[in-house]
Amino acid sequence: MSRGPSPGLLTALLLTASCTAANTPTAAVDDLPPVFLIVVDCLRADHLGTYGYEHDTSPWIDQLATESVLFEHVVAQSNWTKPSMASLLTGTHVSQHGLREGRLAGLVADSAAELDGHTLSESLTTWAEALADLGYATAGFVNQGHLTDYMGFAQGFATYEYGLQDPEVESRFRDWLGTVGDDRPFGYVHLLDLHFPYTPPEHVDRFFEGEDRPMRQLMLNRPHAIRELMSTRPLEQAEVEEIRALYDGEVVVVDDRVGRVLRALREAGLYDDAIIVVTADHGELLLEHDALEHGGSRLYEPVLRIPWVMRLPGGMHGGTRIEGTVQMADIFPTVLGLLDAEAPPGIAGRDALVRLEDPAGRWPILAETSDENGPRALYADNLKFIFHPDGQTQVFDPIADPLEVSDLVDDIEPSRLFAAAQALQKLATGNRAFAAGLTQARAELEPAQIEQLRALGYIR
């Protein structure tokens, strides 16, 4: 299917070119471009070189960023995979799509034979459905136990393979590219290397200077013993540094996997003219706030701040960095805007490229946990307000204090706290109204799925 230049895409490219120096496209866009979404599970933005990290963990993503638009402060909609990916794929807040269940750790006995959970509502429009309607050939290759077809995540995909291991993800993606032919491709890959435990190969385990490696041994042999140790005493600084170094080694591994995906696009002749998005489903706590991993009730920046690197066709406007806070739900409508397609009505996400024309533009940004009555984080007035169910409020400056060391709640005027609470209430009311219009279903988990979740640590 052939069509002329997309006005939305070309307008956005010309707009970005007019704002600052940019690369000249190698060729005019004669058709809607290929689109590729690369999601790295558990990837913290602040552990990537392009986001200012001190260690050389991410040469492939860093290089891609030099050819891309990069959003400096991006907030995940939740602190674990299932609700966050539902938000990413549909442009909605968690309290809009309602996909909260599924993190089963501690809730189900090891002997459980049957489990179920919410599925992604068919009333929602996903990336794959929207792009399929535009004529794209759609495929997803996923290494994540929660993102199954019978949980609704295959909606709109002509090809959807899940339960793959990361080397299989890249190879199956490459194989699929070879079948696309003259079709316009949309490909989604989801890489899981960074998931706890952190066990990088020795040749990339190079970020810790100590000789003794007790944390590496526990990660390899008894990773859950680390949590047991944390319950008895605070970890020593050397132990904390070793855990962070092990995570960094895994970043090197998954960055190389991103590189394999990018190389596959080059080999297929699809790289130059494509929209390529690299992002994450959430970050990871590495002993900040005395917590490890993700999920639970914590909504701190290390587990919410994710990367968003977006290469435009021809490398247009490469190296542009957009300041201010945006959210993962914005990625979907931003890509649709580039394709001159309208976003589904009522979703939380906005076209974030308007920030190029109006850097001060703001819209409500909300992060939530799986607990409907749990804490909620609202980003407003250049601050982050965490409202806890017991009535406590924490206030942070996420830009100046990204690790949230200083709670500013005692220094904030009561009027600002009241305004934030009112904004949250208004947002919650609108989200409830949106959710009320959705059909919601449940699906029983298959035995193999239960075992996969147990292997990931979600059932213990």
JOBEL-V918533 format. One record per backbone hydrogen bond with DSSP energy under -1.0 kcal/mol. NH is the residue of the N-H (numbers start at 1). CO is the residue of the C=O. Records with the same first field share a line. If there is no record, write none. Layout:
NH = CO + CO
This chain:
10 = 6
11 = 7
12 = 8
13 = 9
14 = 10
15 = 11
16 = 12
17 = 13
18 = 14
20 = 16
35 = 185
36 = 275
37 = 187
38 = 277
39 = 189
40 = 279
41 = 191
43 = 40
45 = 305
47 = 44
48 = 45
51 = 48
52 = 49
53 = 48
57 = 55
62 = 58
63 = 59
64 = 60
65 = 61
66 = 62
67 = 64
68 = 65
69 = 310
70 = 320
71 = 308
72 = 322
75 = 326
76 = 304
84 = 80
85 = 81
86 = 82
87 = 83
88 = 84
89 = 85
91 = 87
96 = 93
97 = 93
98 = 94
100 = 98
104 = 102
107 = 104
112 = 109
117 = 443
119 = 441
120 = 151
124 = 121
127 = 89
130 = 126
131 = 127
132 = 128
133 = 129
135 = 132
136 = 131
137 = 184
139 = 186
140 = 159
141 = 188
142 = 161
143 = 190
148 = 146
152 = 149
153 = 148
155 = 152
157 = 154
159 = 138
161 = 140
164 = 142
169 = 165
170 = 166
171 = 167
172 = 168
173 = 169
174 = 170
175 = 171
176 = 172
177 = 173
178 = 174
179 = 176
183 = 180
186 = 137
187 = 35
188 = 139
189 = 37
190 = 141
191 = 39
195 = 192
204 = 201
206 = 204
217 = 213
218 = 214
219 = 215
220 = 216
221 = 217
222 = 218
225 = 222
226 = 223
228 = 224
229 = 225
230 = 226
231 = 227
232 = 229
233 = 229
240 = 236
241 = 237
242 = 238
243 = 239
244 = 240
245 = 241
246 = 242
247 = 243
248 = 244
249 = 245
250 = 246
251 = 247
252 = 248
253 = 249
254 = 250
255 = 251
256 = 252
257 = 253
258 = 254
259 = 255
260 = 256
261 = 257
262 = 258
263 = 259
264 = 260
265 = 261
266 = 262
267 = 263
268 = 264
269 = 266
270 = 265
274 = 271
275 = 34
276 = 311
277 = 36
278 = 309
279 = 38
283 = 303
284 = 302
285 = 293
287 = 291
290 = 287
291 = 288
293 = 285
295 = 79
303 = 300
305 = 301
306 = 74
309 = 278
310 = 69
311 = 276
314 = 272
315 = 312
316 = 313
318 = 315
319 = 68
320 = 317
322 = 70
326 = 73
328 = 75
330 = 327
331 = 328
334 = 330
335 = 331
336 = 332
337 = 333
338 = 334
339 = 335
340 = 337
341 = 336
347 = 344
349 = 91
354 = 351
355 = 352
356 = 353
358 = 354
361 = 358
367 = 377
368 = 77
374 = 371
376 = 387
377 = 367
378 = 385
379 = 365
380 = 383
383 = 380
384 = 396
385 = 378
386 = 394
387 = 376
388 = 392
391 = 388
394 = 386
396 = 384
401 = 397
404 = 401
408 = 395
411 = 408
416 = 413
417 = 413
418 = 414
419 = 415
420 = 416
421 = 417
422 = 418
423 = 419
424 = 420
425 = 421
426 = 422
427 = 423
428 = 424
429 = 425
430 = 426
431 = 427
432 = 428
433 = 429
434 = 430
435 = 431
436 = 432
437 = 434
438 = 435
443 = 117
445 = 115
450 = 446
451 = 447
452 = 448
453 = 449
454 = 450
455 = 451
456 = 452
457 = 454
458 = 453
